[in-house]
Amino acid sequence: MPGLISAGIFSFTLSWNEFIYALAFIQSSENKTVPVAILTELVTGDVYQWGALMAGSLLGSLPVAIFYSFFVDYYVSSLTGAVKE
C-alpha cells in the first residue's frame, strides 16, 4: 500500500507540473492550468505584477502541500522499504 501511495504522489506531482504542454496547447484563459495562468496573465512584456504573482504562486502550491501532508507517513514508509519498528 505505501508503494501505491508513493506512486500516486509522484504521478500527481508530474501531472501538476505539465507546464510546457499547457503553455503550448491551451490558448483560452478559461482552460489554462494554474501555473500557466499565473505566468501568462500576470506578466506582460517586462512588467511583472509581483504581489499578484507571489499570491498566485502561494495559492497554486497549497493543493500540492496539503496533498503531501495527508500522505507523508505512507510516503516515508515506502522510501524506507516499509520497515516496521
N, C-alpha and C positions, 0 to 999 in steps of 0.2 A: 504493500500500500504506500509506504513512503516514496518508493521509486516512481510510482504513477503520479503522485502529487508533485514530486520534483520535476518530472517531465511536463506536467501541466503548467507549472510555474514558468519553465523555460519557454514553452510554446506561447504562453500568454505574453511574455516579455518580447519575444521575437515578432509576434503579430502586432503588438502595440507600437513597435519601432519601425514599421514598414514605411519609412518617411519618403524615400526616393520614389517608390511606386505611386504613392498617393499624390506626391507633388507633380509627377509627370502626367498622370492619367485623369485626375479629378480637377475639373475646371470650375464647377459651380460652387459658390461659397456655402450653400446649404449642405452639401455632401462631403465637405472636407473633414479630414480627421483633425483631432485637437492639435497635434504638433504642427501640421501644415497650416491650419487656420491661424495659429498664433504667429507663425512666420509671415505668411502672405498678407494677412490683414493688418498687422501692426508694424510692419517695416515697409516703408515706401521710399524707394531710392536709397538715399543715405540719411533718411530721417528715421530715427528709432524712438518709439514711444516706450521708454524704459519702464515706467511704472506699470503700464498695462502688460508689457512683455513679461515682467517678473511675476505679476499676479497670475497671468495665464499659465506661466511655467509651473508655478506652485500648484494651481488647481489641476493642471494636467498630470502632475506627478502624484497627486494624492490617491487616485484609484489604485495605482501600482503599489504604493506604500501600504495602503490598507489591505490589499490582496495578500501581500507578502506577510504582513503581521498576523493574519489568521492562520497561515500555514508554515510559520517559521520552525516549529517543532518537528514537523514531518520533513521539512527541507533539510534541516541539520542532521536528523537521523538517517536520511538517505545518503548524505555525503559521508557520514561516518561508518557506513555499512550496516546500520541498524543494530549496533552493538548495545545490548541492554546491560544496565548496571545493577 
